Every structure is written in C-alpha cells, then in structure tokens.
Amino acid sequence: MPEGIHQSHPTIVKRLKRAQGHLTAVLAMFDAHRPCVDLAQQLHAVESAISSAKRELIHDHIEHCITDTAEGGGSSLSELKQLAKYL
C-alpha cells in the first residue's frame, strides 16, 4: 500500500461515512422537531462512531507506524506523545 495508507483505512472510511449519514439524519430530526431525548440518543451514536474510528486509526498507527519507526531508529516516543493527546 502507498505510504500513509494502512489496511484499516478503508474500514475507517466506511465507518465515518456511516456516521456522516447518521449526522445527516440527526439534522433532519431537528428540522422535524423530534424530541430532545431522541436527538441526544442519535447524537451519542454519531459521537460513538467517530470515537471508535479515531481509536481504530490511532491503534493501527501505533501498531504499524510507531513500531516501524522504533525499529528504524526513529523517535517513536515523541510520536506516541503527540498521538496521546488525541486519545
């Protein structure tokens, strides 16, 4: 795969597109004046989907890129610290 592209990226993109569709549905729910409890539930689902995608991306990066960086003599600790702020 090209540099910067991981095997997990297509799965993450699918997950984010689903979240995007969910968010579009939530916006329509606002227009339809749906109850706040329904809106909060659906927003929670969108937030969970995005958090899950982010977590998968970070874990994949740690597993593949940081390990490769450390093996190649790079500064993996610096990169790990940079990623940690997004967890």
C-alpha positions as CSV (number, residue, x, y, z in Angstrom):
1,M,0.0,0.0,0.0
2,P,1.2,3.6,-0.6
3,E,2.9,5.3,2.3
4,G,0.5,6.8,4.8
5,I,-2.3,4.3,3.8
6,H,-3.0,1.4,6.1
7,Q,-5.1,-1.7,5.7
8,S,-7.6,-0.3,8.2
9,H,-8.2,2.9,6.3
10,P,-11.0,1.6,4.1
11,T,-12.8,0.2,7.1
12,I,-12.4,3.5,8.9
13,V,-13.7,5.5,5.9
14,K,-16.8,3.2,5.8
15,R,-17.4,3.8,9.5
16,L,-17.1,7.6,9.1
17,K,-19.4,7.6,6.1
18,R,-22.0,5.8,8.2
19,A,-21.5,8.4,10.9
20,Q,-21.9,11.1,8.3
21,G,-25.2,9.6,7.2
22,H,-26.3,9.3,10.8
23,L,-25.5,13.0,11.3
24,T,-27.5,14.0,8.3
25,A,-30.4,12.1,9.7
26,V,-30.0,13.9,13.1
27,L,-30.1,17.2,11.3
28,A,-33.4,16.1,9.6
29,M,-34.7,15.1,13.0
30,F,-34.0,18.7,14.2
31,D,-36.0,20.0,11.3
32,A,-38.8,17.6,12.1
33,H,-38.8,18.9,15.7
34,R,-38.2,15.4,17.2
35,P,-38.0,15.1,21.0
36,C,-34.7,16.1,22.6
37,V,-34.2,12.6,24.0
38,D,-34.3,11.1,20.5
39,L,-31.8,13.7,19.3
40,A,-29.5,13.1,22.2
41,Q,-29.6,9.4,21.6
42,Q,-28.7,9.8,17.9
43,L,-26.0,12.3,18.6
44,H,-24.5,9.9,21.0
45,A,-24.5,7.2,18.3
46,V,-22.7,9.6,15.9
47,E,-20.2,10.6,18.6
48,S,-19.5,6.9,19.4
49,A,-19.0,6.0,15.8
50,I,-16.5,8.8,15.3
51,S,-14.7,8.0,18.5
52,S,-14.4,4.4,17.5
53,A,-13.0,5.3,14.1
54,K,-10.5,7.6,15.7
55,R,-9.4,4.9,18.2
56,E,-9.0,2.3,15.5
57,L,-6.9,4.8,13.4
58,I,-4.6,5.6,16.4
59,H,-4.2,2.0,17.5
60,D,-3.4,1.0,13.9
61,H,-0.9,3.8,13.6
62,I,0.8,2.8,16.9
63,E,0.9,-0.9,15.9
64,H,2.3,-0.3,12.4
65,C,4.0,3.1,12.1
66,I,5.4,3.7,15.6
67,T,6.8,0.1,15.7
68,D,8.4,0.6,12.3
69,T,9.8,4.0,13.4
70,A,11.3,2.5,16.5
71,E,12.8,-0.4,14.5
72,G,14.3,2.1,12.0
73,G,15.9,4.1,14.8
74,G,13.4,6.9,14.7
75,S,11.8,8.9,17.6
76,S,8.8,6.8,18.4
77,L,8.4,8.2,21.9
78,S,7.9,11.7,20.5
79,E,5.3,10.5,18.1
80,L,3.5,8.5,20.7
81,K,3.3,11.5,23.0
82,Q,1.9,13.5,20.1
83,L,-0.8,10.9,19.5
84,A,-1.7,10.5,23.2
85,K,-3.4,13.9,23.2
86,Y,-6.0,12.6,20.8
87,L,-6.9,9.5,22.8
